[in-house]
Amino acid sequence: MSITYRTDLTQVNWRELKRALTRDWFDNGRTPDQLQRSFENSFVACVAYHDQQIVGTARALSDGVCNAYIVDVWTLSSFRLRGIGRAMVETVLDAVRGQHVYLFTDDGVEFYRKLGFSIRPTGLELVVGDWLTG
Ligand SMILES: CC(C)(COP(=O)(O)OP(=O)(O)OC[C@H]1O[C@@H](n2cnc3c(N)ncnc32)[C@H](O)[C@@H]1OP(=O)(O)O)[C@@H](O)C(=O)NCCC(=O)NCCS
């Protein structure tokens, strides 16, 4: 199976991405416009395609110096366990070499361990105001 990985977001159909995330139960409520802004405002993003179909995403926020944070790591269910998640995260990590990379995950611990991440004991979080509206 031929998968293409792109860090250039100009060809992304954001409505299609929203539909794919919704169908795959990985939609967190962003509109297509909010998806576009969150990806375009990232330090680096990687989108995986099978032909023209989006089958995965990963992105990182970073200060460009020492700290980065990985989010939106997703492989379409029917394409999982074929190395796509690894390839996307490694593409993102390549853009933040030398930096300390953080992430939160509920179900992806073993996946991230395989990519070299280790568990840190405490994570804290806060949604400021109302989710996506402020
Ligand atoms: C986690 C996720 C991104 C993995 O994507 P994927 O394309 O299936 O991952 P890969 O095929 O590249 O797997 C890389 C390695 O991790 C392992 N792995 C992947 N998912 C795993 C799981 N759920 N449990 C244990 N190991 C897993 C693979 O076996 C592979 O191991 P290998 O290198 O020894 O062969 C995908 O399952 C997903 O989108 N899940 C829902 C969203 C999610 O949880 N995202 C991460 C949290 S932010």
The ligand as a MOL file (V3000), in Angstrom:
LIG
                    3D

  0  0  0     0  0            999 V3000
M  V30 BEGIN CTAB
M  V30 COUNTS 48 50 0 0 0
M  V30 BEGIN ATOM
M  V30 1 C -2.1030 5.2930 18.3600 0
M  V30 2 C -2.2210 5.2810 16.8390 0
M  V30 3 C -1.9330 6.6940 16.3010 0
M  V30 4 C -1.1840 4.2910 16.2730 0
M  V30 5 O -1.1730 4.4230 14.8720 0
M  V30 6 P -0.6890 3.2440 13.9270 0
M  V30 7 O -0.5810 3.8140 12.5500 0
M  V30 8 O -1.5370 2.0460 14.1050 0
M  V30 9 O 0.7690 2.9480 14.5380 0
M  V30 10 P 1.9750 2.1390 13.8700 0
M  V30 11 O 1.4510 1.0940 12.9620 0
M  V30 12 O 2.9440 3.1080 13.2790 0
M  V30 13 O 2.6380 1.4540 15.1520 0
M  V30 14 C 3.9680 1.7210 15.5870 0
M  V30 15 C 4.3160 0.7050 16.6470 0
M  V30 16 O 3.4190 0.8600 17.7510 0
M  V30 17 C 2.7020 -0.3610 17.9610 0
M  V30 18 N 1.3240 -0.0180 18.3230 0
M  V30 19 C 0.4570 0.7500 17.6260 0
M  V30 20 N -0.7210 0.8220 18.2740 0
M  V30 21 C -0.5720 0.0880 19.4040 0
M  V30 22 C -1.4360 -0.2200 20.4840 0
M  V30 23 N -2.6950 0.2790 20.5250 0
M  V30 24 N -0.9630 -1.0130 21.4750 0
M  V30 25 C 0.3000 -1.4970 21.4540 0
M  V30 26 N 1.1820 -1.2220 20.4390 0
M  V30 27 C 0.7330 -0.4460 19.4350 0
M  V30 28 C 2.7560 -1.1000 16.6420 0
M  V30 29 O 2.5990 -2.4970 16.8290 0
M  V30 30 C 4.1330 -0.7370 16.1490 0
M  V30 31 O 5.0890 -1.5290 16.8080 0
M  V30 32 P 6.4180 -2.0120 16.0310 0
M  V30 33 O 7.1650 -0.7550 15.6480 0
M  V30 34 O 7.1240 -2.8580 17.0370 0
M  V30 35 O 5.9520 -2.7650 14.8220 0
M  V30 36 C -3.6230 4.7830 16.3690 0
M  V30 37 O -3.9230 3.5870 17.0190 0
M  V30 38 C -4.7300 5.7860 16.6420 0
M  V30 39 O -4.9790 6.6780 15.8360 0
M  V30 40 N -5.4140 5.6230 17.7830 0
M  V30 41 C -6.5400 6.5220 18.1350 0
M  V30 42 C -6.0390 7.8930 18.4390 0
M  V30 43 C -4.9990 7.8860 19.5450 0
M  V30 44 O -5.1200 7.2010 20.5420 0
M  V30 45 N -3.9410 8.7000 19.3170 0
M  V30 46 C -2.7980 8.7810 20.2270 0
M  V30 47 C -3.1140 9.4790 21.4590 0
M  V30 48 S -2.8920 11.1920 21.3810 0
M  V30 END ATOM
M  V30 BEGIN BOND
M  V30 1 1 1 2
M  V30 2 1 2 3
M  V30 3 1 2 4
M  V30 4 1 2 36
M  V30 5 1 4 5
M  V30 6 1 5 6
M  V30 7 2 6 7
M  V30 8 1 6 8
M  V30 9 1 6 9
M  V30 10 1 9 10
M  V30 11 2 10 11
M  V30 12 1 10 12
M  V30 13 1 10 13
M  V30 14 1 13 14
M  V30 15 1 14 15
M  V30 16 1 15 16
M  V30 17 1 15 30
M  V30 18 1 16 17
M  V30 19 1 17 18
M  V30 20 1 17 28
M  V30 21 1 18 19
M  V30 22 1 18 27
M  V30 23 2 19 20
M  V30 24 1 20 21
M  V30 25 1 21 22
M  V30 26 2 21 27
M  V30 27 1 22 23
M  V30 28 2 22 24
M  V30 29 1 24 25
M  V30 30 2 25 26
M  V30 31 1 26 27
M  V30 32 1 28 29
M  V30 33 1 28 30
M  V30 34 1 30 31
M  V30 35 1 31 32
M  V30 36 2 32 33
M  V30 37 1 32 34
M  V30 38 1 32 35
M  V30 39 1 36 37
M  V30 40 1 36 38
M  V30 41 2 38 39
M  V30 42 1 38 40
M  V30 43 1 40 41
M  V30 44 1 41 42
M  V30 45 1 42 43
M  V30 46 2 43 44
M  V30 47 1 43 45
M  V30 48 1 45 46
M  V30 49 1 46 47
M  V30 50 1 47 48
M  V30 END BOND
M  V30 END CTAB
M  END
